[in-house]
Amino acid sequence: MSVKGALLSSCLLLLTAVSCGEDVNDRGAADRQLLPVVLNGKVGFIRTSGEIEILPRYDVASGFTEGLARILIGTKYGYINEEGEVKIKPVFDGATDFTEGMALVVLNGKRGYIDKTGKMITRDDFDNTWGFAEELAVVNIKGKYGFIDKSGKLVIEPRFDIANNFSEGLALVVIGGKRGFIGKKGNIAISPVWGSASSFSEGLARVGLNGKHGFINKKGEVVISPGFDSAQDFKDGLALVKINGKYGYIDKNGGIVIKPEFEKAWGFSGGAARVTIDNKVGYIDRHGKMTIKPRYEGASNFSEGLAFVSINGKIGYIDEKGKLVIKPQYDAASSFENGFARVYIRHKMGYIDRHGDYIWNPTDATLSTELCAPPF
């Protein structure tokens, strides 16, 4: 896959409309799903039947998140509901999609947050702001990082050099160049002694010291000694590690369950992981067995039983047995979600179902790529 195609594919993953909690087997729910499309230079929304539900009238529009979609009219951002009604007027200079009921916005140079009524929370001393996670958000005030709650109250004073969002009840912070973790009252839960670290995932956090990486538990105890050249977070009970230039996988006891023999590799998802041998991508199972031979220039994780793959510069889809079910014909594509995928042919964008049939034939989508650019 070309760099341009890879970037566009990653972008498409961000843009695909998702309805949280939907049962993909519930056709009634799927029929209510709205997908952004571009027609005559404007963005609107269609139903999965291909019928236009919200007329194309926006310069930019994101997919619906938590019942609202971000729109751009001229140079101002606002939000509409699934009936196409403007719920929050386009007055913001920058805006993000909603997360945990809140969205980041910029208004007249001030950074802040809005709730779903459009009520804004801001402070004159916000230097930078990030989205909410586990009910709290990281903010930067006068060069230090702290946390606010959804009322805008500073619940953890800005005293850290760097801070990440909370994950599994703990937040990664940097004090004096060393990484540690705090609890939701701002208390030091794990002393800052690590040269590098990541947020907690599946009960463990990756830590590094003197160029080697291992894992700690929530008590700060080292459960896997730092002995790997690199490591990624645990996914589905396994973590990707690098030893002597090759990638393999360990379990939560630190035991090597898939020996390091791959040029490149990715984390497990749904019982499968992508690996590279001789610059070709294939798939292995949790025992290290090659289930789909490396033959692709690029590939995605499986989603709803299908993965997109690149063959001779074009993208198609395979099933979990490696059977090519939608022939390579696209320049970029997204994973399937709720039974549909977004595909690009040059600068034109359309949607296909699991059979590869179009529910929306590709139309000029030059402007839709603006959705890939951060609004801040």
Summary of the structure (lengths in Angstrom):
residues: 376
radius of gyration: 22.4
end to end distance: 28.9
largest distance: 58.5
contacts: 1244
relative contact order: 0.11
helix: 7%
strand: 56%
